[in-house]
Structures are given as C-alpha cells and as structure tokens.
C-alpha cells in the first residue's frame, strides 16, 4: 500500500487494519467441547481495550490489569472519548469475574528548580485503583473490552463483539478545563 493510500485511511481505518492483522496472525486453536456443551479454547485471545469517559475531566491514562488503555477525552453524545488499545487477554468459554482498573483521577503542579536556577512547574498525577466486576454477558465472538468511567466515580466493564455507542449522551460543554491546583507547599507529593 502506498504512502498516499495510508493518508486516506484515517484513524478508524488504521485501527481496523491493525486489528485485522492482529487477529489474522494469531494461531488457529482447535475448539473442543466441555461437558456442558460450551466450546473450550486452550489459548486466550486479545480483546481491544476501549474507554468511555462520562466525567467532566480529561483522563490522561488508564489501565486494565496493568495493560495501558490510553488516554480519554471527555465523551460527547457520539464518542466515548478515546480509541482502542491492545489488549486484555481473554480465554473464550471462561468468565472474567473482576479486573483491576487504574486511572488518573486528578493532579497538582509542583515547583522545580533546574541546575541553572530556572523555576518551572511539573504536573504530578494522582491515580485511583478499583477492582471492577465484568458484566456477565460475554458474546461468542468477543472482540472488545470496554471500560466506562461515570460522573459519580463508579467504573463498569464489559466484553462486547463490537465497540458500543456511549451509554450516556452528555454535552461536550461540561468539560472542566481549569488548570489543576498547585501541590501543598509547591512540593512534589510522595509517591
């Protein structure tokens, strides 16, 4: 494919092409049947992580079981706020009970002085971490692992065959673009 053809693909096309190659290159696995009649797979498959940010503040980063999920802009009525990132591993025929979700929940600026005595401010992010139950219904052809961040601080997760539309239709105007505050005593907080 020529360079000019890549320009016309757009981000969505590039993501779909990446997922195609990811899944096309994965090893075929026989699917024996368990006693209850459900298929059993010996190997796991990757699920693309997609996040939905219904809060009023940009989330600079989030992760699922330690796997980075990227950044999430504030969702709109038509967009969840981010793209897809690879991957959470899933073994078809099994149940994901809970996952550990970690996300940036705020930040503060602290004062630093360079070796040449120049004063500047750096951002120190704060994170929250939560064990999140995964919705019970898992489609036969699972492809996406969705993480939904709600305005009340709750987080929900689900495995889906297709990337879902946002669950909440919120105005993009709600976004809080105010600068984060300065850290206490303008010092970097302890880790």
N, C-alpha and C positions, 0 to 999 in steps of 0.2 A: 504494500500500500504506500503510495507516495506521500510526502510531507503535506502537500496541499489537501489531500483527502482527509488527513487527520484533523486539519483545521475545521473541516465541515462536520466532523463527527459530533463535536460538542462534548461537554462533560458527561451527560447521560449516556451517550453512545460509547464513550471511552470506558465508563464504568461497566456497561453491559458487556462490552467486548472483553474486558478484564475478567469479569465473572465467567464468561463463556470459556475462555482459555483455562481459568482455574478449575472449572468443573470438567471440561473436556479432557484435561490432562490427568485428572485423578484416576486411580486404578479401579477397574471394574471389580466388584466384590459379589460373589455368589450370595443369594439370599435364601438360606434355609428357613424352615418354618418352625416356630416354637410350638409346644403342645397346645397352647390356646389359639393357634391358627394365625397369629400375627407374625409378620416377617422379622427375622433377626439378622443383623448385619454385624460382621466381625470387626469392621473398621468404622471409624467415625467420618462424618462429612463436615466440611466447613460451612458455617452459616454466616452470611454477611451481616455485620452489626450496623444497625441504623438507629439514630436517636431522634427524639421528638422533644423540643424544649417549649413547654407551655408556661414557663416562668416569665418574669419581666426583665431578666438579665442574661446576657451572653454567658455561655458556659465554655470556658477556654479548653477544657479537656475532660473526658470521662473514660472509664474503662469497665470492662466486664471480665471478672475473674483474672484481672491483670492484663488483659488484652486491650490495647488502646482503641477507643471508639471515635476519636477525633474531637473536633470542636462543634459546638451547636449554637447557631444564631437563634434569636427569638423566633419562634414559629409564627407563621401567618395563617390565614384561612386556607391556603393551598399548599403550604410547605411546612414540613416538620422542623426545619432549621438546620439540617445537616445532610451529608451524603452517606454513602455506605463505606464501611471499612472492613477489611478482612481480619480475622474471622473468630468465631466461637466454635469450638469443636462439638459435634453432636453425633451420638450413635443412634441411628434410626431404630425404632422399636423400643427405645428406653424413654424414661421420663426425666427431664431436668427439673428437679424439685426447687432448688434455690440457686442463685448466683450472687456473687459479691460485686456490687456496683459502687464505684468510687467516682466522685465528680467534684469539680471546683465549685465551691459554694460562696465564695467571696474573696476579697484580697485587701491588702493595705500597702501603702507606699512607705519605704524606709529610706533614711538618708545614708548615703555612702560618700566617702571622700577618696578620690583617686590618688595615686602616688605623686601626682603633680598638684595636689591640694584642690583639685576641681571638685565641687559638690554636685552630686546628681542624686536622683531618686530612683529606686528599683522597686518593682512590684513583687510582693510576697503573697502567693495564693494560699487560700485555705481550702481544705477538702473535707467532704463528708463521705462516709462509707456506710453501706447498708446491705444486709442480706435481703434479697428481693425474691419473692416467690414467683415462679414462672407459671403463666396461665396453663391450665390443664389441657386444653385442646391443641394438639400438635398435628398439622396436616401430614399426609403421607409423603408429599414431596416438599418437605421443609427446605427453605432457602434463606430466610431472613431471621435475625434475632433482633427484635425491637425493644428499645428501652424508652419509656415515656416518663418525663420529668414534669410533675404537676405543680401549680402555683402554691399549694399548701405544703410543699416539701416532700410529698409522697412520690414513690417511684414504682412503676409497674413494668413487667417484662412479658414478652410473648414470642412464640415461634410461629412464623407465618410462611405461606408459599409465595406470596407477593408482598412488596412493600406497601403498607397500608396508607391511606389518607390520614391526616392528623385527626385525632379523636376529639379535639376541642377546636372550635373555629373562633379564634381570638384575633383582635385587631393588632396589627403590627405597631400601632401608635402607643401601645402600652410599654414599649421597651424603655427601661431605665438606662440612660446613657450618662448619668452623672459619674464623675470621677470617684474612684474608691478613696476612702479616707486615709490619712496618714496613720502609721502604726504608732502605738503608745511610745512616748519618748523618742519618736522618729528612729527607732532601732528595729532591726530585723527580729521578728519573733523567733523563739526557739523552735526547732523542728519537732 
